[in-house]
């Protein structure tokens, strides 16, 4: 498992590995120069105590100091440049890959986790590469070179230092107990915190309407409590052992122990003063170089976890894009023995689905919640790929179509609209970047939104706001319909665009949809059955299977699921009317 984690970190840093190695080598060489410089001082001081001055040795010591400073500063420069380069590469790779994988696999990850990967995890790797790689070079070289130098100067004091470090390593090993377990819990709790914060912000209108102020942050508080509890357990487990380890290996204690031991040998005339001073400096240097070891281990674990999260996204298999130049013969749609199940689920969401939608007809998909109608519609533009069977557009398997051709063929108008924080013009024009201004305005007029836009002070240059926050739901919906009209795709999939519209906006949206679907092949995911009575075909889903196909009147006569759905729907409408009359009488 540890080897796998190491390979994950190495794999994610591969694009800048040569820079990382060079930075570590420079840092190691700087550490070697540091040891040589202070080793030289042992002999310089010894000569001075004898009244001699060795200018050659002094010159070498000064050269070592200069080279140490130069190589150390350049190692950090190289590592920081590599870190920024890696950050750019990873964010580019992640964003590019997200555009290539099935849309459904993106939304199931959750915005909190994706935000953590794109921002926090990449940032963690940036910090690791920038600051840690030179540190690794120093941690490796300084102890080895210093131990050799001290062995040359005095074997007895070498034994003292080795004993101190052996005790420190044994004690600190307890601090790393269950480190991987708590690291995983730490990362998982961070994901939950990110998700809950984003969810709270996005649901602010609902929270402000229904929250009593005590439960608004309930999920956030629960995530924070779990994070705090896990972190406290982790700290409690490691605090005592790590503190004792740090005390044993600390520069001050190292200096005191070496000073006492060295003084004993010096006073017995078995240790030269110059060697004594050099050993003190080198011993403290070893301690200082080893002090970051605890933090380094934690940093490595954190970076491995970040690398694993990034690779989890990068290793999602992208949509298989065909190089075929085949184009659909028409805008008909056909499902042939289609079965599909979501990730990490045993049961199929759709099972052996067969139906055909003729070109330039209207087909409604209806059924109870969770019946599979939305899943079937989302398979057409390849938000997911089918597990069995195939979907044909104009006689061509959608997997064999060039993806750009598929995108130009199918437009999906979601119930939940999304606008970017750009001008209204840009939000419409993104459907067809090469469109002229006249084409954009024509689309807006067809979507019944032009008059509203021109009533604004900045008209088409008005910013839509974050997620279209400065506009009403009906206005946002008509802008997305304008976008679809501009796209002019031959197949339109509608997720009941009028479901949450007020009566005034609903009329405008219905006019806009009428303009959108003219001479198109239309699939409507129907929630309001009244709106699909005139559909050329109604397909009834239940538990992932098709149970009925026909037109409105035929299906009512069958007295099966559709007639029950229709009866429930009409009863709801009558109940609403009755309640309205009752309220009027009470008034």
Secondary structure as UniProt FT lines:
FT   HELIX           2..12
FT   HELIX           14..16
FT   HELIX           17..49
FT   TURN            50..51
FT   HELIX           55..98
FT   TURN            99..100
FT   HELIX           103..107
FT   TURN            108..109
FT   HELIX           111..115
FT   HELIX           116..121
FT   HELIX           122..127
FT   HELIX           128..132
FT   HELIX           133..153
FT   HELIX           155..175
FT   TURN            176..178
FT   HELIX           179..202
FT   HELIX           204..210
FT   TURN            216..217
FT   HELIX           218..249
FT   HELIX           251..267
FT   TURN            268..269
FT   HELIX           273..291
FT   HELIX           293..314
FT   STRAND          333..340
FT   TURN            343..344
FT   STRAND          350..357
FT   TURN            359..360
FT   STRAND          362..367
FT   TURN            369..370
FT   HELIX           373..380
FT   TURN            381..382
FT   STRAND          388..393
FT   TURN            394..395
FT   STRAND          396..397
FT   HELIX           398..400
FT   HELIX           403..409
FT   STRAND          410..413
FT   HELIX           424..429
FT   TURN            430..431
FT   TURN            433..434
FT   HELIX           437..446
FT   TURN            447..448
FT   HELIX           450..454
FT   TURN            457..458
FT   HELIX           459..461
FT   HELIX           466..468
FT   TURN            469..470
FT   HELIX           473..487
FT   STRAND          491..495
FT   TURN            497..500
FT   HELIX           503..517
FT   TURN            518..519
FT   STRAND          521..525
FT   HELIX           529..532
FT   TURN            533..534
FT   STRAND          537..542
FT   TURN            543..544
FT   STRAND          545..550
FT   HELIX           552..558
FT   HELIX           561..586
//
